[in-house]
Amino acid sequence: MRVLLTTIAALIVTGFLILTTRIWGLGQTFPEYKSPFYEGTSPMIIVKAETLPKIDEVLKLKPDAVIWVDVRMSREKTAFILSPTHDNEFLKQKEEQQKANPTAKIFIGGKLSEYPWEQINEHFKDTPALRELYEKYPNTRFVLNVVDNVSDVQTAVVSAIEDLKPDNRTLVQSEALVILSSIKELKPAWVYGTSTPDIMRFMSFDSLWILPATQFKGDVFVAPFKIMKRNAFNADIIEEMRRRHKPVFLGPIADSAQLKMAQDFKADGLITEDLPALLKMLEAKP
């Protein structure tokens, strides 16, 4: 009986704490952060691209498209654009060169960030430096998805473009929360997205019924449809982002079902890896 009473008391206390935390969260107010980055047609179309010819194709088809690029780091901290899906190609070549030349120092690490920009650029001949994008496209908005979590990555990203008027056209995104936080300390006027830890925390806190009390320092809720084969968001999370005046960017959108979901949630940004396919799906909608 004593164990039963103790259990009931513990449940009552826990329930009270959860309810108190939820009420506290719902009592918080959030100012709306307005940025020139959000200006233009809505929903904005965000296209993943990694080469200058690909970006040219996208902007020719939709001049106001936002370009999403994966930002990488070389050994000497040159910021460049390349999808992580190409890393194995480069590393495998270096490993093969090392086997063919055992006495040479060729295979020097298992990450691209351990190799000089000269070697990376020589291998991926159409891979641009981050600075090139801002120089060539002075009126284009970019989502900088910073991939490599290396020391001083924040300084490398900022110094690469800070003299090219990036403030109104830069959204920083990363899976790593520490990258977002460190760059934001240097450039608070830029717009910031959502890390993987943020998304996992939202889902966990929502399951505990205390989502309104969750901290989120980003400016935009950026989420794929799945993370580790699990849903990355739900209606509660989208509603909470709206309460906090956070724009919602969803994708990449792979099919009409995902497009419908994004439209049902009134997403402010539609992310795609295939602009013609997305535009075709949008045209097909009644």
N, C-alpha and C positions, 0 to 999 in steps of 0.2 A: 504493500500500500504506500509506504514511504517513497519508494522508487517511482511509483505512478504519480504521486502528488508532485514530486520533484520535477518529473518530466513535463507535467502540465504547466507548472510554474515557469519552467524554462521556455516553453513554447509561447506562453503569454508574454513574457518579457521580450523574447525575440520578435514576436509579432508587433509589440508596441514600438520597439526600436526601428523596425522596418517601416512602420506607418509614420513614425516621427521623421525618419530620414526622407521618405517620399514627400511628405508635406513640406519639409524644409526645401527640398529641391524644387517643388512646384511653386514655392514662394519666391524663388530667384527670378530676377528680371534681366534681360539681355538686350543691350543696345544693338541696333542694326548697323553693320559696318558696310558702308557704301564705298565701292572702288570702281574706277574707270574700267577695270578689267571686265566687269559684268555688263558693260554697255553694249548695245547692239541687239540683233535679233535674238529671240528666245523661243525654244531652247537653243543654246549655242551648240554648234557641232565641233567636237574635239576629235582630231584624227591622229592616230599614232603613225609616226613616220621617222625614218632614221637617216635618209640620204637627201642631198640637195635636189636631185632629179625627182624623187618621190614627193618632196615638199612642193616643188614647182607644179607637179601634176595636181596635187590637192588644191593649191591656191588658184590654179587656172579654172578648176571646176567650181570652187567655192571660195572666193577671195576673202571672206570674213571668217573662214575656219580657224579654229584654235589648233595649234600644232603641239602634240604630245611627243616629247623626246626622252629617251633614257640617257641620263647624264652619267658618264663614267670618268674615272681618274687614272692617269698614267703615273708612272713612278715619280716623275718630277712635278706632279700635280697639275698637268694640263687637263682641263675639262674637255671631254669630247663626247660625241654622240654614237651610241652603239647598243643594240639590244643584247642582253645577257645570253640569248639563245645562240649567239655566234662565238662565245668564249671558247668552247671546246674545240672548235675548228682551229683557232689560233694556237691554243695550248698543245693540241695534237701535233701540229706542224713543228712547233718548237721541240717537242719531245723526239720527233723523228729526226730532226736536224742534230739534236744532241747525240742520238745513237750513232749517227753517221760520222760525227766528229767528237769522239769521246773526250779529247783533251781540251776542247773549247768550252767556254762558259756560255751556253746558249739557253738551256732550260733552267731559268733562275728562280722560278716560282710557279705556284699553282693558281695564281690569280692574275688577271690582266693588269691590275693596279701595281704589280711588281715589275712591269716592263716599261721601257721608255716609249714616249709618244712616237718617236721616229720609227720604231719597229712596228708599232700598231698601225700607224698611218701607211706604212709601206705595204703591210699585208692587206688591210681593208682600204683600198685605194680611194673609195668614195665616201669614207667616214669623215665628216666635218668636225672641226673643233667647235665647241659651244659658241665661242666668240663669232665665228663665221655666220651663224644663224642670225644673230642680232645685227650684224653688219649688212647682210644681204637682204633681210626682210625687216626694215625699220618700222613698219606699221603692223606687223603681225604679233598676235599674242601667243605665248608659249606656256605649256605645262612642263616644267622641268622635273622629271621623275628621277631623283638622285638615287642611284643604285649602290654605289660603292661607299660603304661606311668606313672611311679611312681617316687618319688624323688630319686635321686642318682642312677637311673637305669644304667646310663652310667658307673659309677664306678663299679657296681656289674658285669656287662657284661665283662668289661675289666679285672678286677681282677680275674675273674673265669678262664681265659684262657691265660693270657699274658705270662706265663712262659712255654707255650706248643707250641711255634713256630707258632703262628696263622697268622702272617703278610701276607704270600703268599697264604693263603687258606681261607680267610674270606671275605665275602661280607655281609655287614649289610643292612638290609631292614626293613622298618617300615611304617605303615600308617601315623605315626606322624612325621612331619618334625622336631620337637624339639628333638626327640630321635636321629635322624640321625645327626643333627648338634652337639649335646652334645657329642656323642661318637666320632665323627670325630675330635673334639677338642683334645681329648685324644690320638687318634690313627689315624693320618692322612694317614698313609701308607696302611691302610685297604681300601677295595673298598666299595663304597656306592651306594645304589639304589635310588628308587623314592618313595616319599610319596604321599598320596592321595591329599594333597593340591597342590603338583607339577602338578599332572595329571589334576586336575580341572583348574589350572591356564593355562596350555597349551591349553586346549580346549577353554577356555574363550578368551585368547589372539588370538588364531587362528581365532575365529569368528569375532574378531575386526581387523584382517589383520595385527597384530603386533607381531605375533609369534616369529620372529627372535630377538625381543628385550626382550624376556622373560628370566629372570634369572633362572639358574638351576645349583646347586652346586654338584649334584650327579655325579657319574662316569659311571653309567649304567642306561639306561632307562628300568625299570622293570614295566610291566603293565599287568593286566588281560584284557580280551576282553570287559568286561562290568563293569561299576561302577554305582550303583543305577539304573540299567536297561538302562543305556545310554552307548554309545561307549566310551571306555577309550582312544582311539587314532584314528588317521586317517593317510592317506598317507602324508599329510603336516607335521604332527608331526614326523613321522618316518624319512622323508627327512631332517627335521631340526636336529634331533639327529645324522644323518649321517654327516651332515655338521659340527657338533661339535665333531665328532669322538667318539661318545658314543655308545658302544655296546647296542644291543636291545635284551631283554629277554621278551618273551611273554608266557602267560598261567595263570592258568593250561589249557592245551589243552584237550578238552572233546570229540571231534569227528574229522572226516576227514575234515570237512569244516573249522574248526579252524586251523587244521594242514596246510591245503592249504594256508590259509591266512597268517600264520606265515612264511611259505616257500616263498610265493609271496613277502613278505616284507624282505626276506633274514635274518630272525631273527638269532642272534648269539647264543641264548639260547632258548631251548624249555622246558617249565615247565610242569610237569605232576604229577598227583596223582596216576597214574596207569602205571607203567613202561612197563609191558608186553603188554598192549593195545597199548601204543605209539609205541613200537618197531614193533608190528604187522602192524600198519598203515604205518610206515616208510618202511617196507619191501614190502608192497603192492603197493607203489608208483613206476611207471615205471622208 
